[in-house]
């Protein structure tokens, strides 16, 4: 199935739809014998991130993902998928455990960003994210990230460093929201649709820049319309990635990941998609 032609702003709207499949649904459909693990062993349980151990095609794996809610009440409890430091420290526990027991890590990214509240900052939001980045970049097991909706800022990057990046067709990944980008660059948040185009945050754009490795098509108006098709596509892509990465020696995994990230930087430096535009402004 071909990728549907849409504007970046249209993809942003679809990525934010409340009825898109959530991490919980992917876990239920793709994994067997899932055992959730909670708490950060420091402060509390954060329901904006779920994680645990499961089986994928007979292979023990660790699963970590952002979780949004379906209702206003649930979204308030989960802070619309924006984790506190407690959530990232829970993810950190799972990453270290996966590395110790040689389990591949599969993450599901769907967040506007880390929670920006006063309490989160007091409990070390920045350091919790930084620690996730450090550990995830160095683990010697395969890491596969599936972007199922929004991928915003360090909140997404904390569990988004990977060996293989899989994105749904209408998923997005960016340094901040288009509204925030427009407010900073042009002092006008209403220009978010223009910012969506300039930021190159869509899956097709990121695939061209070699940031994303695989795109999963979304039939119709999005993943919410054809869940079974999307689940099947994600399962196949994850299976292919695990099969390939398990052939790599553990000592080479982290080194290859480092080279992959460095190559992304060189690609972006060669093509700055918004320099000419901002100079005109």
N, C-alpha and C positions, 0 to 999 in steps of 0.2 A: 504493500500500500504506500502511495506517495504522500509526502508531507503536504498538508493543506497550505495554500497561500493565505497568509494573514499578516496584518501590520503588527509591529511590536506591541503597540498599545492594546490591540485585541488579545494578544497572547498574555499580557499582564492581567487583563481582566479575567481571562479563563483560568490562569494559574491561581487566582485568589478566590475562585468560586467555592462556596461552602460545601457543595455536594460532591466535590472531587473525592476519589478514594483516599483514605488516610492510611498512615503507617499500620494501624491495627488491622485494617482490611488486607493489606499486602501480607502481613504476618500470617493471618488466618488462611489465606489462599496459597501461599508459596511454601510455608514451612510446616514441619510436623513436630509434635512433642515440644512445643514452645514452653519454656519455663521462665516467667518474668522475674527479674531481680530488681529490687528497689532500694532506695536510700543511698546517701553519699557517705555514710558513716561519720558525718561531721555535724550536720544540722537537721536536714529533713528530706522527705521524699518529694521530688518535683515531678508533677504529672505532665509537664510540657515535653518531657523526654521519656520514652519507654524503651526498655531494653531487656535482653535476656539471652538464653541459650536455646537453640533449636536444631533441627535437622533439615538439611536441604539436599534432596536426592541421595539420602543416606550419609551425608557428610555433616559432622557436628560443626555448627557455625555460631558466631556471636552476632546478634542483631541489635542495632541502636537506631532510634529514629525520633524525629519531632512528631508530636501528636497535637493536632487541633481538635476542637470540639464541633459537635453538630448543632447544639443549641446555645443560646446566649449564656445560660447557666454553666454549661460545660466549658464553653470558651473562656469564661471568667476564671474558672478553676484551673484551666490549662494556660491561661494568659494568651489565648489565640496562638498557641504554639511557640511562645517566646520564653525560653528557659531562664531560670535563675542560676546562680553559680552552683546550687545544689544539683541541678540537672546535669551540668557539665562535669561535675565531680563524680556523679553516678556513671556517666559515659566513660570517664577516665578509668574508673574501677573496672568496667567491662573491657576496655581496651587492653589494660595490663593483664587481666585474667586471660583474655584471648591469646595474647602473645605467650604467656606462660604455658598454656595448654595446647598451643599450636592450632588454634581454630581460626579459619578465615573470618574477617569482619565484614558485615554487610550493613551499610547505613542507608537510611531513608531521610532525605532532606526536604523539609517543608516548613519554613519559618520566615517571618518578615525580618527577624533579627533577634539578638539576645534581649531579654527584658531590661528596659532602661530605668527601672525604679530605684529609689533611694536605698531601699534595703538591699537590693542586688549589688549596688556599688559598695555598700558598707561591708558586704560579705565577700568581696573580691571577685566581681564579675570578670574584669579584665584578666586577672591572673589565672582564673579557672579556664578561660578560653585559651590563653597562652599555653597552659600546661597540656591541654588537649592537643593543640597543634604540635607541640614538641613530641609528645608520646606517639601520636598517630603517624607522624612523619618518620618515626624510627622503628616501628614494630616490624618484626621479621615474618609476618604472615600476610597473605593477600588481603587487600582492602578494596572493596567495591562500593561505590556510592551511587545511589539511585535518587535522582532529583524528581520528585513527584508533584511539586507545586512551586511555591516560592523558595528561593535560595538567597536570603538577604544577609549581607555583611558578615562580620565575624561569627554571628550566631549560626550561620550555615557552614562557614569554613571550619568551625571547630570539629565537625564530624564529616566534613566534605573532602579532606585531603585523602587521595586515593590512588590506586594503581589503575583502575578503570572507572571512568565516569559515564554513567548511563543517564540520559535525560528523556523524560516524556516530551513529546513534541511541543506542548504548550507550557512546559516548565521554564522558569527563569533563574538566572544566577547573576548577582551583581554586588558591587561594593556597598550599596545602600539603595533605598527605594528611589524610583524615578522622581517622586515628589521632593524627596530630600535633595537629590542631585540638582533638580531645577532650581530649588530654593537657594542652594549654595552657588551654583554657577551663574544663574541669571537673576537671582533675587526674586524669583517668581515661580511659586510652586504650581501655579495653574498650567505651566508649560510642561507638565509631566509626560504628556503624550510625545512631545518632541524629544524629551529627554530619553524616553524609552527607545527611540530609534537611534539616538546618538550613542547611548551606552553599550549597544551591542550585547544585550543581556539575554536574548532568546537562544533556544537550543540550536536552531540552524546557524545563527551567527557564531556561537561558541564552537560548533562543529567545524566551521570554516577556519576558525583561528586555532584549531587543534587543542582546544581546552576540553571539549566533550568528545568521547570516543564513540558513543552509540546513541542514536535517537530512536525512541519507540513511538510510532505513529499513533495518533488519537483519532479514531473515526468520528464522523459527525461533528458535533459541537464541542467535543472534549471527552476526557477519560470517564466522566460520570455517565455518559450515554452508553458506552460499550465496555463495561468493566471487565467482562470475561476476556475480551480481545486484548485489552491492555495488560491484564494479569498474565496472560499467556506470553505476550511479548516480553515483559519484564523477566519472567521465569526463564525464557530461552536465552535472553541476553546475559543474565546472571550466571546461568549454567555454563555458557560459552566462556565467560570471563574466568570463572573458578577453574574450569578444566584447563585453560591455558596457563593461568597463574600458578597452579599447583605443580606445574612442571619446572618452575623456576626454583633454584636452590634458595633456601631461607637467607643465606648470607648475601644473596644478590638482590633480594626483594627491596630492601630499603634503599640500596644504591640506585636501582632502576627507578624507584619512585622519585628520588632526588633529581635524577637526570630529566625525568618527565616534567617536573615542576620548573626546572631551569629552562627547558626548551620552550615552555609556555611563555616565560618572561621574554625570551628573545623574539618570539613571534609577535608579541604585543608591541615591543619596541620598534620593530620594523614597520608596523602599520598602526599608527595612532589615529583611530577613527574619528576623533573629535577635535584634533588640534586646529585644522583649518577652519572649522566652524567657530570655535571659540575665539580665534584670532580676528575673525570678521566681526564678532560681537564687540 
